[in-house]
Amino acid sequence: MNVLICGFLVALAFGVGAVWVCENDSELPEDVKQFVERRDICDHLRGEIGDGNNKNAVDSINKYCSGTDKELSRLRDRYSKESRIISELKGYEEEIEARKP
């Protein structure tokens, strides 16, 4: 029942693609679960920004995306010998954050 409720809530908030994490999150270490949740929100928001300069969208992107490049690298290093976790992280782009000049 919890999986169905969780899946339904995630589907409403972020689209069906995020449901898998909710169904299988007990298999992942807590730091990986937290990264996946944050990065999925980040990627969703990045897809919603469009061509306009929406300050609220930019603020949300900064909130959820900042630091995820470094965190992804750290997780890939930490779990480099655990194929299940590396497979989970494989789909995320390595560098999404703007580089400072």
N, C-alpha and C positions, 0 to 999 in steps of 0.2 A: 504494500500500500504506500509506504514512504517513497519508494522509487517512482511510482506513478504520480504522486503529488509533486515530488521534486522535478520529475521530467516535464510535467505540465507547466509548472511555474517557470522553469528555465526556457521552455519552448515559447511561452508568452513573452518573456523578457528579451530573449536574445536569439530566438530562432531554433529550429530543431537540431542543428548541428551540435549544440552544446549539451544535449540530453545524454549522450554517451558518457560524459565525465560523471554526471550525477549517478548513473547506473553502476559504474565501475570504480568509483572513487575510493572505495575501501581497499582496493588493491595498490593504491599509490601512497608513497610517503606524504606526510602532511605538507612539507615544503613544495613538493611537486603539485599537489592538489591546489594549494594557494596560488602558485604561479599560473597554472592552467586556467583557473577561474579569472584571475586578474587579466591575463593576456587575452583570453577569449572576449572579455568585455572591451579591452583595448582595441582588438582587431575589429570588433563590431562597430565601435565608435569611429574608427578610421574609415570604415566603409560608408558611414553615414555623413561624413563631413561635406561632401560635394564641393562645388566650386566657390561657395559663399564663405565669408569670414564670420562664422557664427561664434561669438565669444564663449557662450556656454559650452558648445561642442569642443572648442579648443581647450577650455579649462578642464573638461572631463577627460579628454585625450591626455593632457598633461598629467592628470591625477592617476590614471590607470596605466599609462604607457611608460612613464618615466622610471628608469631603472630596470626595465624588463630585458633590455639587451644584455646587460651585465648579469642579471639573475639567470637568464637562459644559459649563458656561457658557464656560470658557476654550477648549475644543475647538471649540465652535460659532462662537466669534468668530474663532479662528485659521483655520478651514477654511470660512468663510462663503461663499466663492466656489467651493467644490468640492462640487458637487451629490451625488456618490457618497458622500462622507463625511457630509455633512449628512443624507442619506437614511438612512444607517446609524445616526446618532445621534437621529433623529427619534422613535423609539419609546420613548425614555427619559423618564420624568417629570423635570421640572425641579427640583422641591423635595421631596425625600424625608426630608431630615434634620430632626430636631427643632430648632426655634429656641430659643435660650437667652433666658430672660426678661430 
